[in-house]
Amino acid sequence: MQISEAITSVLTVRDYKHGAKAPDAVIRRIVEAARSTASAHNRQTWYFIVIKDRATLEKLTELSKTGEHIRFASFAIAVVTNPSNKWHRIDGARAVQNMAIQAWSDGLGCSWVGTINRERVKKLLSIPKNLYLLTIVPFGYPKRTLSGFRKNRKPLSEVAFGEKFGANYESPG
């Protein structure tokens, strides 16, 4: 899949094929996409915990108000950042976006899970107290076929402006 196609077609996926395991090479590409993300002042103050153990995925589900789908994921990645960098949340979010695009190009979907019991998850995953658990991102193969699915996005004319807010943006070509 071309990068522009992945970017314009990526969707949030919460319904995964049960028992479909992602190959280690695919997981590594996803983690490499996160690691390769640009960061403020190139500080790279992030950590990525890959979770494949079914029992741990089940516990993460229990510790998440909005992550019922974690239990059916092939794997999940906990994104941990260092709050000593004032841009840690933005840098972590950028890494999640790169992971989502890489996963999508490899046929997997994912979603950001933000409503989690951070302190209990940090204890479960042995995350040091001084670090921040940004999110848990479950990954899996979509249960339904998404090819041909059309995203519902506002037209460019409603969100992009030329020189000043509200001014018509004339995109070349």
N, CA, C and O of each residue as an XYZ file, in Angstrom:
692
protein
N       0.852     -1.174      0.000
C       0.000      0.000      0.000
C       0.904      1.246      0.000
O       1.860      1.327      0.771
N       0.599      2.184     -0.847
C       1.327      3.447     -0.877
C       1.026      4.244      0.394
O      -0.060      4.123      0.962
N       1.988      5.059      0.838
C       1.815      5.817      2.074
C       0.606      6.745      2.003
O      -0.134      6.863      2.979
N       0.395      7.404      0.866
C      -0.756      8.307      0.757
C      -2.070      7.544      0.869
O      -3.038      8.053      1.433
N      -2.108      6.341      0.339
C      -3.319      5.523      0.456
C      -3.553      5.114      1.906
O      -4.686      5.153      2.385
N      -2.492      4.722      2.606
C      -2.631      4.342      4.010
C      -3.122      5.523      4.841
O      -4.012      5.368      5.678
N      -2.546      6.700      4.613
C      -2.926      7.883      5.385
C      -4.382      8.256      5.138
O      -5.104      8.577      6.082
N      -4.818      8.220      3.900
C      -6.184      8.658      3.590
C      -7.244      7.582      3.826
O      -8.436      7.887      3.822
N      -6.834      6.344      4.027
C      -7.833      5.290      4.214
C      -7.852      4.691      5.622
O      -8.774      3.946      5.955
N      -6.860      4.999      6.451
C      -6.784      4.381      7.781
C      -8.044      4.675      8.595
O      -8.559      5.793      8.592
N      -8.517      3.659      9.281
C      -9.715      3.751     10.111
C      -9.408      3.235     11.513
O      -8.475      2.456     11.704
N     -10.185      3.667     12.476
C     -10.114      3.096     13.812
C     -10.863      1.769     13.772
O     -11.988      1.689     13.280
N     -10.222      0.734     14.297
C     -10.831     -0.600     14.282
C     -10.886     -1.127     15.711
O      -9.880     -1.131     16.421
N     -12.068     -1.570     16.122
C     -12.248     -2.126     17.464
C     -12.820     -3.541     17.439
O     -13.052     -4.134     18.492
N     -13.044     -4.074     16.264
C     -13.641     -5.406     16.140
C     -12.659     -6.290     15.382
O     -12.531     -6.197     14.161
N     -11.964     -7.155     16.133
C     -10.881     -7.950     15.561
C     -11.271     -9.408     15.381
O     -12.119     -9.937     16.099
N     -10.635    -10.044     14.406
C     -10.787    -11.487     14.230
C     -10.172    -12.156     15.447
O      -8.999    -11.946     15.759
N     -10.969    -12.958     16.128
C     -10.503    -13.620     17.337
C      -9.454    -14.668     16.987
O      -9.644    -15.467     16.069
N      -8.360    -14.659     17.714
C      -7.317    -15.657     17.540
C      -6.365    -15.421     16.383
O      -5.453    -16.221     16.176
N      -6.547    -14.348     15.621
C      -5.651    -14.068     14.486
C      -4.397    -13.386     15.018
O      -4.453    -12.248     15.484
N      -3.284    -14.072     14.949
C      -2.022    -13.552     15.472
C      -1.255    -12.798     14.392
O      -1.211    -13.215     13.234
N      -0.660    -11.697     14.787
C       0.175    -10.927     13.873
C       1.588    -11.504     13.907
O       2.098    -11.821     14.982
N       2.220    -11.642     12.755
C       3.603    -12.130     12.727
C       4.542    -11.154     13.445
O       4.312     -9.945     13.454
N       5.589    -11.698     14.039
C       6.566    -10.867     14.750
C       7.159     -9.787     13.852
O       7.432     -8.681     14.320
N       7.363    -10.086     12.576
C       7.931     -9.092     11.653
C       6.998     -7.892     11.496
O       7.467     -6.761     11.374
N       5.699     -8.121     11.499
C       4.720     -7.035     11.393
C       4.747     -6.202     12.676
O       4.746     -4.972     12.623
N       4.771     -6.869     13.814
C       4.829     -6.156     15.096
C       6.090     -5.293     15.156
O       6.044     -4.146     15.599
N       7.202     -5.846     14.712
C       8.456     -5.084     14.724
C       8.352     -3.847     13.827
O       8.828     -2.775     14.203
N       7.735     -3.981     12.645
C       7.582     -2.816     11.762
C       6.757     -1.725     12.443
O       7.046     -0.538     12.296
N       5.745     -2.128     13.177
C       4.893     -1.169     13.880
C       5.689     -0.449     14.974
O       5.592      0.770     15.119
N       6.471     -1.206     15.737
C       7.288     -0.596     16.788
C       8.372      0.295     16.173
O       8.676      1.361     16.708
N       8.946     -0.135     15.067
C       9.951      0.685     14.366
C       9.337      1.982     13.847
O       9.990      3.025     13.854
N       8.091      1.920     13.399
C       7.409      3.135     12.944
C       7.259      4.116     14.101
O       7.410      5.324     13.918
N       6.962      3.599     15.288
C       6.860      4.459     16.470
C       8.224      5.032     16.836
O       8.352      6.233     17.075
N       9.220      4.194     16.880
C      10.574      4.609     17.257
C      11.139      5.637     16.291
O      11.920      6.499     16.695
N      10.761      5.561     15.038
C      11.287      6.445     13.993
C      10.585      7.796     13.933
O      10.993      8.668     13.166
N       9.557      7.978     14.716
C       8.789      9.218     14.708
C       9.657     10.404     15.127
O      10.507     10.284     16.010
N       9.435     11.532     14.493
C      10.102     12.759     14.919
C       9.599     13.140     16.310
O       8.455     12.858     16.666
N      10.471     13.788     17.096
C      10.073     14.230     18.429
C      10.681     15.601     18.715
O      11.662     16.001     18.090
N      10.088     16.306     19.659
C      10.561     17.640     20.019
C      12.021     17.581     20.447
O      12.388     16.830     21.351
N      12.833     18.370     19.794
C      14.272     18.442     20.085
C      14.947     17.068     19.988
O      16.010     16.852     20.568
N      14.333     16.158     19.263
C      14.834     14.791     19.082
C      15.103     14.087     20.417
O      16.023     13.275     20.521
N      14.311     14.397     21.414
C      14.529     13.799     22.746
C      14.081     12.344     22.820
O      14.632     11.567     23.600
N      13.096     11.970     22.024
C      12.647     10.573     21.978
C      12.336     10.028     23.375
O      12.766      8.932     23.735
N      11.594     10.797     24.141
C      11.290     10.411     25.532
C      10.038      9.541     25.596
O       9.037      9.900     26.216
N      10.125      8.405     24.947
C       9.002      7.474     24.894
C       9.511      6.050     25.050
O      10.693      5.759     24.867
N       8.585      5.185     25.392
C       8.861      3.755     25.544
C       7.628      3.022     25.037
O       6.506      3.513     25.161
N       7.848      1.841     24.465
C       6.756      1.073     23.885
C       6.810     -0.349     24.443
O       7.799     -1.057     24.257
N       5.754     -0.756     25.119
C       5.685     -2.090     25.709
C       4.745     -2.932     24.860
O       3.550     -2.649     24.784
N       5.283     -3.967     24.223
C       4.496     -4.862     23.378
C       3.916     -5.958     24.258
O       4.651     -6.653     24.960
N       2.599     -6.109     24.220
C       1.903     -7.082     25.065
C       1.176     -8.079     24.178
O       0.258     -7.721     23.440
N       1.603     -9.350     24.263
C       0.971    -10.411     23.481
C       0.303    -11.455     24.381
O      -0.534    -12.228     23.914
N       0.659    -11.480     25.639
C       0.130    -12.470     26.573
C      -1.375    -12.292     26.755
O      -1.831    -11.208     27.118
N      -2.148    -13.350     26.506
C      -3.611    -13.274     26.562
C      -4.109    -12.854     27.943
O      -5.044    -12.060     28.051
N      -3.487    -13.384     29.002
C      -3.922    -13.045     30.359
C      -3.699    -11.556     30.640
O      -4.531    -10.912     31.277
N      -2.588    -11.020     30.169
C      -2.310     -9.599     30.376
C      -3.281     -8.744     29.564
O      -3.760     -7.721     30.052
N      -3.573     -9.152     28.340
C      -4.556     -8.418     27.531
C      -5.920     -8.408     28.219
O      -6.628     -7.402     28.185
N      -6.281     -9.512     28.834
C      -7.549     -9.600     29.563
C      -7.541     -8.644     30.760
O      -8.534     -7.963     31.016
N      -6.431     -8.592     31.487
C      -6.330     -7.674     32.634
C      -6.398     -6.228     32.175
O      -7.017     -5.397     32.839
N      -5.771     -5.917     31.051
C      -5.836     -4.556     30.516
C      -7.271     -4.180     30.154
O      -7.692     -3.039     30.347
N      -8.013     -5.146     29.630
C      -9.428     -4.917     29.314
C     -10.192     -4.535     30.571
O     -10.987     -3.595     30.564
N      -9.947     -5.269     31.647
C     -10.623     -5.011     32.924
C     -10.265     -3.648     33.506
O     -11.059     -3.055     34.237
N      -9.076     -3.150     33.187
C      -8.602     -1.876     33.729
C      -8.886     -0.699     32.802
O      -8.361      0.397     32.998
N      -9.718     -0.934     31.792
C     -10.021      0.093     30.810
C     -11.520      0.251     30.653
O     -12.232     -0.715     30.379
N     -11.988      1.459     30.828
C     -13.420      1.732     30.688
C     -13.863      1.669     29.229
O     -14.999      1.293     28.941
N     -12.963      2.039     28.300
C     -13.338      2.105     26.886
C     -12.556      1.116     26.024
O     -12.474      1.291     24.809
N     -11.985      0.087     26.632
C     -11.144     -0.826     25.874
C     -11.603     -2.273     25.891
O     -10.784     -3.187     25.982
N     -12.897     -2.480     25.806
C     -13.435     -3.843     25.800
C     -12.806     -4.696     24.694
O     -12.672     -5.910     24.844
N     -12.429     -4.069     23.605
C     -11.877     -4.769     22.450
C     -10.429     -5.225     22.652
O      -9.913     -5.992     21.839
N      -9.773     -4.774     23.707
C      -8.381     -5.184     23.961
C      -8.291     -6.703     24.069
O      -7.329     -7.305     23.592
N      -9.288     -7.321     24.691
C      -9.234     -8.774     24.934
C      -9.160     -9.590     23.641
O      -8.672    -10.720     23.659
N      -9.629     -9.044     22.533
C      -9.626     -9.793     21.275
C      -8.486     -9.387     20.345
O      -8.358     -9.931     19.247
N      -7.659     -8.439     20.774
C      -6.552     -7.969     19.945
C      -5.491     -9.049     19.789
O      -5.328     -9.910     20.653
N      -4.785     -8.989     18.693
C      -3.639     -9.868     18.480
C      -2.533     -9.512     19.472
O      -1.856    -10.385     20.015
N      -2.368     -8.208     19.693
C      -1.406     -7.690     20.662
C      -1.778     -6.246     20.953
O      -2.631     -5.667     20.281
N      -1.144     -5.679     21.945
C      -1.347     -4.268     22.269
C       0.016     -3.654     22.556
O       0.976     -4.347     22.892
N       0.071     -2.346     22.416
C       1.289     -1.626     22.756
C       0.917     -0.527     23.744
O       0.053      0.309     23.478
N       1.592     -0.551     24.894
C       1.450      0.532     25.864
C       2.452      1.608     25.468
O       3.633      1.322     25.271
N       1.980      2.836     25.351
C       2.844      3.962     25.006
C       3.090      4.750     26.286
O       2.170      5.287     26.903
N       4.361      4.800     26.659
C       4.782      5.438     27.899
C       5.689      6.606     27.538
O       6.562      6.479     26.680
N       5.481      7.743     28.194
C       6.298      8.917     27.899
C       6.899      9.470     29.187
O       6.476      9.134     30.294
N       7.895     10.325     29.004
C       8.566     10.929     30.144
C       8.102     12.386     30.270
O       8.397     13.211     29.405
N       7.373     12.697     31.353
C       6.834     14.046     31.500
C       7.887     15.123     31.765
O       7.545     16.301     31.868
N       9.151     14.740     31.875
C      10.197     15.760     32.007
C      10.324     16.560     30.710
O      10.875     17.661     30.699
N       9.807     15.991     29.620
C       9.749     16.688     28.331
C       8.345     17.283     28.211
O       7.362     16.543     28.165
N       8.246     18.609     28.160
C       6.911     19.223     28.139
C       6.093     18.839     26.909
O       4.881     19.054     26.894
N       6.723     18.277     25.883
C       6.022     17.867     24.663
C       5.739     16.364     24.635
O       5.396     15.822     23.584
N       5.878     15.693     25.767
C       5.783     14.222     25.798
C       4.467     13.685     25.259
O       4.466     12.670     24.563
N       3.360     14.327     25.555
C       2.066     13.820     25.069
C       1.957     13.963     23.550
O       1.463     13.063     22.872
N       2.413     15.084     23.028
C       2.369     15.301     21.585
C       3.284     14.309     20.881
O       2.888     13.703     19.885
N       4.499     14.135     21.384
C       5.432     13.189     20.775
C       4.868     11.767     20.810
O       4.977     11.031     19.830
N       4.272     11.386     21.927
C       3.665     10.057     22.037
C       2.512      9.885     21.065
O       2.362      8.825     20.457
N       1.686     10.933     20.913
C       0.556     10.872     19.976
C       1.055     10.730     18.541
O       0.463     10.007     17.741
N       2.139     11.419     18.222
C       2.718     11.291     16.884
C       3.173      9.850     16.644
O       2.982      9.309     15.555
N       3.768      9.240     17.653
C       4.220      7.852     17.514
C       3.034      6.911     17.303
O       3.111      5.976     16.505
N       1.938      7.162     18.020
C       0.734      6.328     17.852
C       0.216      6.450     16.422
O      -0.177      5.448     15.824
N       0.209      7.647     15.870
C      -0.268      7.819     14.498
C       0.604      7.033     13.519
O       0.088      6.392     12.604
N       1.919      7.083     13.711
C       2.800      6.300     12.831
C       2.523      4.808     12.969
O       2.514      4.082     11.974
N       2.296      4.346     14.196
C       1.971      2.923     14.395
C       0.687      2.564     13.675
O       0.608      1.517     13.034
N      -0.323      3.425     13.774
C      -1.616      3.152     13.139
C      -1.480      3.056     11.627
O      -2.067      2.174     11.002
N      -0.706      3.961     11.041
C      -0.523      3.949      9.587
C       0.261      2.714      9.156
O      -0.088      2.080      8.161
N       1.312      2.367      9.891
C       2.090      1.177      9.555
C       1.233     -0.078      9.697
O       1.253     -0.950      8.828
N       0.489     -0.165     10.783
C      -0.383     -1.329     10.993
C      -1.388     -1.455      9.855
O      -1.602     -2.546      9.327
N      -2.000     -0.341      9.483
C      -3.005     -0.334      8.415
C      -2.403     -0.839      7.105
O      -3.024     -1.613      6.376
N      -1.184     -0.387      6.823
C      -0.551     -0.811      5.568
C      -0.209     -2.297      5.595
O      -0.015     -2.909      4.544
N      -0.134     -2.881      6.794
C       0.103     -4.322      6.938
C      -1.182     -5.111      7.158
O      -1.135     -6.305      7.453
N      -2.338     -4.446      7.014
C      -3.615     -5.143      7.106
C      -4.222     -5.217      8.493
O      -5.223     -5.907      8.687
N      -3.639     -4.521      9.468
C      -4.181     -4.516     10.823
C      -4.846     -3.192     11.129
O      -4.511     -2.160     10.549
N      -5.789     -3.237     12.044
C      -6.407     -2.030     12.546
C      -6.051     -1.842     13.999
O      -5.547     -2.761     14.645
N      -6.309     -0.666     14.515
C      -6.039     -0.390     15.919
C      -6.931      0.746     16.394
O      -7.663      1.351     15.611
N      -6.858      1.021     17.681
C      -7.577      2.166     18.241
C      -6.846      2.650     19.478
O      -6.158      1.886     20.155
N      -7.005      3.900     19.751
C      -6.411      4.543     20.922
C      -7.354      4.307     22.096
O      -8.542      4.618     22.005
N      -6.845      3.764     23.192
C      -7.655      3.579     24.393
C      -7.121      4.547     25.451
O      -5.985      4.418     25.908
N      -7.939      5.500     25.826
C      -7.475      6.533     26.743
C      -8.079      6.486     28.131
O      -7.484      6.996     29.080
N      -9.252      5.883     28.266
C      -9.892      5.826     29.572
C      -9.479      4.536     30.258
O     -10.158      3.512     30.184
N      -8.327      4.630     30.934
C      -7.736      3.469     31.593
C      -7.359      3.830     33.025
O      -7.130      4.997     33.341
N      -7.299      2.842     33.867
C      -6.828      3.041     35.234
C      -5.302      3.064     35.165
O      -4.645      2.033     35.306
N      -4.761      4.241     34.950
C      -3.330      4.378     34.684
C      -2.454      3.808     35.792
O      -1.467      3.129     35.510
N      -2.797      4.072     37.026
C      -1.942      3.599     38.119
C      -1.917      2.071     38.197
O      -0.859      1.479     38.407
N      -3.056      1.443     38.031
C      -3.085     -0.031     38.096
C      -2.411     -0.650     36.873
O      -1.748     -1.680     36.992
N      -2.572     -0.034     35.698
C      -1.900     -0.549     34.495
C      -0.390     -0.369     34.640
O       0.379     -1.257     34.271
N       0.037      0.774     35.173
C       1.465      0.989     35.381
C       2.045     -0.085     36.300
O       3.139     -0.595     36.058
N       1.310     -0.421     37.344
C       1.768     -1.482     38.257
C       1.820     -2.822     37.534
O       2.796     -3.560     37.669
N       0.783     -3.141     36.772
C       0.721     -4.407     36.028
C       1.894     -4.551     35.062
O       2.450     -5.640     34.913
N       2.268     -3.457     34.408
C       3.314     -3.494     33.384
C       4.687     -3.055     33.918
O       5.631     -2.896     33.145
N       4.793     -2.862     35.227
C       6.054     -2.466     35.881
C       6.618     -1.153     35.331
O       7.830     -1.009     35.166
N       5.738     -0.212     35.053
C       6.158      1.098     34.541
C       6.579      1.960     35.733
O       5.824      2.097     36.695
N       7.777      2.539     35.672
C       8.243      3.392     36.777
C       7.277      4.536     37.080
O       6.636      5.072     36.176
N       7.180      4.903     38.348
C       6.237      5.934     38.799
C       6.455      7.286     38.140
O       5.493      8.028     37.943
N       7.694      7.628     37.794
C       7.981      8.942     37.230
C       7.580      9.067     35.757
O       7.640     10.161     35.196
N       7.176      7.973     35.131
C       6.786      8.009     33.722
C       5.268      8.081     33.589
O       4.537      7.764     34.528
N       4.805      8.499     32.419
C       3.384      8.686     32.151
C       2.892      7.639     31.159
O       3.474      7.471     30.088
N       1.831      6.945     31.512
C       1.192      5.993     30.601
C       0.216      6.785     29.741
O      -0.860      7.168     30.201
N       0.595      7.028     28.494
C      -0.232      7.825     27.587
C      -1.469      7.059     27.142
O      -2.586      7.572     27.215
N      -1.266      5.828     26.681
C      -2.374      5.057     26.128
C      -1.998      3.591     25.993
O      -0.829      3.217     26.094
N      -2.996      2.787     25.767
C      -2.846      1.398     25.329
C      -3.441      1.360     23.920
O      -4.549      1.848     23.695
N      -2.703      0.782     22.981
C      -3.192      0.678     21.607
C      -3.291     -0.803     21.248
O      -2.267     -1.450     21.029
N      -4.514     -1.355     21.182
C      -4.678     -2.737     20.731
C      -4.649     -2.809     19.202
O      -5.137     -1.912     18.514
N      -4.068     -3.891     18.689
C      -3.956     -4.113     17.249
C      -4.554     -5.477     16.913
O      -4.415     -6.432     17.678
N      -5.212     -5.556     15.772
C      -5.738     -6.831     15.323
C      -6.199     -6.749     13.877
O      -6.317     -5.670     13.296
N      -6.452     -7.912     13.323
C      -6.970     -7.960     11.962
C      -8.466     -7.660     12.007
O      -9.197     -8.297     12.765
N      -8.928     -6.705     11.211
C     -10.349     -6.341     11.237
C     -11.246     -7.538     10.966
O     -10.969     -8.360     10.092
N     -12.321     -7.618     11.729
C     -13.280     -8.716     11.584
C     -14.037     -8.616     10.265
O     -14.334     -9.631      9.634
N     -14.344     -7.403      9.854
C     -15.071     -7.234      8.591
C     -14.141     -6.624      7.540
O     -13.172     -5.942      7.872
N     -14.440     -6.874      6.313
C     -13.646     -6.345      5.210
C     -13.891     -4.849      5.097
O     -15.031     -4.386      5.062
N     -12.801     -4.111      5.040
C     -12.923     -2.656      4.992
C     -12.528     -2.080      3.643
O     -12.563     -0.863      3.457
N     -12.150     -2.939      2.696
C     -11.773     -2.422      1.383
C     -12.996     -1.777      0.730
O     -14.106     -2.306      0.795
N     -12.775     -0.660      0.122
C     -13.868      0.052     -0.510
C     -14.667      0.918      0.441
O     -15.536      1.672      0.005
N     -14.388      0.824      1.740
C     -15.085      1.653      2.719
C     -14.670      3.101      2.501
O     -13.480      3.394      2.381
N     -15.615      3.985      2.450
C     -15.315      5.399      2.215
C     -15.427      6.165      3.526
O     -16.456      6.126      4.201
N     -14.350      6.862      3.871
C     -14.344      7.681      5.073
C     -15.229      8.903      4.870
O     -15.313      9.442      3.766
N     -15.872      9.326      5.914
C     -16.714     10.510      5.873
C     -15.888     11.681      6.404
O     -15.774     11.854      7.617
N     -15.323     12.469      5.525
C     -14.496     13.611      5.894
C     -15.075     14.883      5.280
O     -15.655     14.872      4.195
N     -14.896     15.973      6.015
C     -15.317     17.269      5.493
C     -14.534     17.573      4.228
O     -13.400     17.119      4.076
N     -15.131     18.345      3.310
C     -14.388     18.723      2.105
C     -13.213     19.633      2.479
O     -13.262     20.350      3.479
N     -12.166     19.593      1.665
C     -10.975     20.401      1.884
C     -11.331     21.880      2.027
O     -10.717     22.595      2.820
N     -12.313     22.333      1.265
C     -12.702     23.746      1.292
C     -13.232     24.195      2.657
O     -13.255     25.393      2.940
N     -13.659     23.252      3.509
C     -14.177     23.600      4.835
C     -13.087     23.620      5.905
O     -13.305     24.151      6.994
N     -11.930     23.054      5.614
C     -10.903     22.949      6.657
C      -9.558     23.551      6.275
O      -8.710     23.736      7.149
N      -9.332     23.864      5.002
C      -8.051     24.426      4.562
C      -8.288     25.813      3.972
O      -9.188     26.018      3.158
N      -7.456     26.757      4.404
C      -7.604     28.143      3.956
C      -6.277     28.651      3.427
O      -5.218     28.136      3.787
N      -6.333     29.653      2.578
C      -5.135     30.252      2.007
C      -4.818     31.578      2.673
O      -5.622     32.510      2.620
N      -3.689     31.668      3.279
C      -3.139     32.891      3.888
C      -3.859     33.357      5.152
O      -3.197     33.738      6.118
N      -5.197     33.338      5.176
C      -5.957     33.786      6.344
C      -7.133     32.853      6.562
O      -7.655     32.253      5.622
N      -7.541     32.742      7.820
C      -8.682     31.901      8.142
C      -9.893     32.355      7.347
O     -10.225     33.541      7.321
N     -10.549     31.404      6.703
C     -11.746     31.685      5.914
C     -11.481     32.016      4.465
O     -12.404     32.008      3.651
N     -10.223     32.312      4.122
C      -9.908     32.646      2.725
C      -9.829     31.377      1.908
O      -9.347     30.351      2.386
N     -10.298     31.445      0.683
C     -10.312     30.284     -0.200
C      -8.892     29.752     -0.423
O      -7.968     30.512     -0.713
N      -8.743     28.451     -0.283
C      -7.467     27.805     -0.548
C      -7.550     27.153     -1.924
O      -8.393     26.285     -2.154
N      -6.705     27.556     -2.805
C      -6.652     26.988     -4.147
C      -5.501     25.989     -4.184
O      -4.336     26.376     -4.276
N      -5.827     24.731     -4.114
C      -4.764     23.725     -4.145
C      -4.368     23.469     -5.594
O      -5.217     23.371     -6.480
N      -3.055     23.364     -5.815
C      -2.594     23.060     -7.183
C      -3.023     21.646     -7.583
O      -2.922     20.711     -6.789
N      -3.493     21.502     -8.797
C      -3.839     20.200     -9.361
C      -4.945     19.574     -8.659
O      -5.356     18.469     -9.014
